[in-house]
Amino acid sequence: MAKRVLIADDASFMRLMLKNILEGAGYEVVGEAGNGKEAIQKYRELKPDMLISDMVMPEMGGIDVLKEVLAEFPDANVLICSAIGQQALVIEAIQAGAKDYIVKPFEQSNVLETVAKIIGK
Amino acid sequence: MTQEKLTDFQRDALKELGNIGAGSAATALSQLIGRDVGLDVPRVAIIPVEKIAEKLGAQKKIVAAVYLRVFGEIKARTLLIFPQEKVMLLLDLLMKRELGQTREFGETEQSALKEVGNIIISSYLNAIAKFIGLNSVPSVPALAVDMLDAIFETVSTEMAEMGPEAMLIENEMTEEVTKVTSTLLIIPDKDAMGRILKALNDTMKGA
């Protein structure tokens, strides 16, 4: 059975890009969220194998989404995907419980390797 | 400090910061497009805020502009401006379409352009953090397609919070026969310019 992924990013362009990469590799994108609050609602509803979340989003940022999802679902796999690549912020995300951090723009192979490392193929 | 005139040395240091950011942003844009692109050396200028509109020229020209606030150790306002005729070409490249195919400015196109703004500004911020150790994050991007003076008038309403100098970076990217020009304006807030100059000074002393 295909692994199920939820994508949260305020940019529909970026959601589409990630969706194409993941679906092309056999993952199932079960939902998309355009802001942080929606990401949490959809996570509760869909219980995906992985949440890929942007950092800067309306309503609620990626770090808060990460913390809230992990508080409710301690085993959640959250991958942060953001244009912000500053070391201090990457460390903050990892310390808050993110499984990994991808800096935009990304290589397709990097996304797939990272996702496979966390939830398998 | 921020109300004082910048020295030539400080201007040079800021220009260098602009160059470093531009290099990082160019690489990011090239990766996003997924094609080899030629990138000219950016033209970086430090200009007084009140001269921005004059410097940008062609006030009645329609442009697409992505606006982002910057928060953290550097607070600033940033505006990434594309001439209207070049935006469609950039969107062709981003959406992997044949040149000239993009004719509408729909939701996906607007989203793509906002994301370009986000990635370019973030590349600058990432490079600045690495170079002088000041961490900052951008806001959610906003997009406007309007006359240049109308867009700048909106930004000018926040003039009171802005510092006296802005960084103007002009880029030209070439992909085979396509040339995409853009102008990036970074306007640090009043206290931010002093903080940037101090960090630049400390970095140079430490080098």
Interface residues (C-beta under 8 A of the other chain):
Chain A: D10 A11 S12 F13 M14 L16 M55 V56 M57 P58 S82 A83 I84 G85 Q86 Q87 A88 L89 V103 K104 P105 F106 E107
Chain B: A28 L29 Q31 L32 L94 E107 T108 S111 A112 K114 E115 N118 I119 I121 S122 S123 L125 N126 A129 K130 N135 V137 P138 S139 V140
